[in-house]
Amino acid sequence: MRAPAKMWNSLALTTRLTVLFALSILFALATGGVVTVVSLSTYLTNQQDAQLSAAARVLGPNAANLEDYTQLYKMLPNDYYVYVHYMKNVNRKDREFVTDTTKREAGVPTFDSLPTEEEIPSIATASSLVMPGTTVPSTKEGQNWRILSIMLTQNKEVAGAVTVGLSMAPQKNMLQAVTFTVTISTLIIALVGTLLTNYLVGRAFRPLHQIENVANKIAAGDLTRRIPPAPTTTEVGSLSNSLNVMLSHLEQAFSAVELSERKMRRFVSDASHELRTPTAAIRGYAELSRMGGVGPERQAEVMARIESEATRMGNMVQDLLTLARLDEHRPMVFERTDITALARNSLSDQAVIDPDRPVALLNLENEELEDVFSVYAVVDSEKISQVIANLLSNVRQHTPPGTAIEIAVGYRMWPDETGRNLRVAEASKIPAYQRCAVIEVRDHGPGVDPENAEKVFERFFRADASRVRTTGGTGLGLAIVSGIVSAHNGTVAMLTTPGGGATVRIKVPCQAAHVVAESGNSGKKTKVMPPPPPPPRS
């Protein structure tokens, strides 16, 4: 049993369906043919019995009174068989009437199949004194007769019986012809049905073969291949659509993984390169001091250089740690925060660090107003403060001394469809999740080339000679800004300041989708896991 089952399971689904359909249609046609032949046989037999019954009622009394078949022949067709059997008490000889041609072709019913003297009285219990038709063997091999007996009476007493018979050869020949026709028709229909089924099943399974071919090509590494679309109202069409969606997601996932691996390799390479310089400087100064190559008059200078490089390396390690935490999507503390207050505090720190630079805090809705309105958003206040501090540090490092710095705050719609700054009174009437807080940090320095505007937020990216390592930066400040803003589901862009310079515009939703609604927050801090940033653009 295991071998046939294993062989059956190894067949293609198209072949199995064709075989099952062929067997089913063959069984159905064979059953129909058998029913047809049996029904026809029953019909012909009943028709023959009716014919015999009518003939027996006419021929029976006449045959009993005739001595010669020639006289009966005038009223009897030559294919009938008539036998008159008398009771012993009648003292008359039995007589048989049959033509030579009929006897030669079909023989006669065997004598032991005719009704005996003991069976003749039972005819009286039959319907209309006629015994039911019976199929009996013939004296000629391979032939049968259908006989029917009628009782004879004399003086109201049983005198004998007349048996009338018809050969069943014509019925047999007809049934054989019908059986042959039904058999040939069944085989032809089954064969044509099997071939047609094989073609239609193969045609119906063509989309599955296409899916198989696409799957093989994808397995070979071509992730761009897709299954040809089909109507989604069909099972194959729905499967194709689902597989195409899955393949798109897989392609995006593989692309994201590949891009992430490339960025990771580049990041490791850049980090190694950046850390190698201060490490080499520290080791060089230390070896030089140990070998006595530094005089007492230069000891302070060497120690200062070692301290400077160590500080720079420590800052870089701290920035790398910050980026790693952002990549891990560490939980942040979101609270309803006054963005204007954060900007004002950052400008105060800037004034202390670099008092020679003019600073200004502006309203985006109207920069001529002296009073700067409060702009509120549900954010992590420490992270947003770090963003502003990093942007101010970037301005200090990459613009000439005395360059003015401005921070403008305000509201816009979220998503930013109109690009129009909202008035504070107008923004207060809009639900928090439909607006965003905007922070613009502007400088009036050399600016950034348009082709580098999107690249400046990449890790360790340096646009040109004006933003080199000698200014003291680690090359990670803007990358940290981008990571923090992405963790808030916001956007960051490098723009050109009117009149010259660079402007970094930050937009964060006033109510992020993953944070408790502002009305239900009641100003309390909520610690949540920020959602992963959108997939990187390739």
Salt bridges, closest charged atoms under 4 A:
ASP49 OD1 - ARG146 NE 2.73
GLU67 OE2 - ARG92 NH2 3.96
GLU67 OE2 - ARG95 NH1 3.54
ASP94 OD2 - HIS85 ND1 2.68
GLU212 OE1 - HIS209 ND1 3.81
GLU251 OE1 - ARG226 NH2 2.42
GLU258 OE2 - ARG262 NH1 3.48
GLU274 OE1 - ARG312 NH2 3.76
GLU274 OE2 - ARG462 NH1 3.19
GLU274 OE2 - ARG469 NH1 2.94
GLU301 OE1 - ARG298 NE 3.49
GLU309 OE2 - ARG305 NH2 3.08
GLU309 OE1 - ARG312 NH1 3.84
ASP327 OD1 - ARG459 NH2 2.91
GLU328 OE1 - ARG330 NE 2.82
ASP354 OD2 - ARG357 NE 2.58
GLU367 OE2 - ARG442 NH2 2.83
GLU406 OE1 - ARG442 NH1 3.73
GLU406 OE2 - HIS444 NE2 3.41
ASP416 OD2 - ARG412 NH1 2.99
ASP416 OD2 - LYS507 NZ 2.91
GLU426 OE2 - ARG420 NH2 2.95
GLU440 OE1 - ARG442 NH2 2.83
GLU440 OE2 - ARG505 NE 2.77
GLU458 OE1 - ARG266 NH2 3.86
GLU518 OE2 - ARG336 NE 3.10
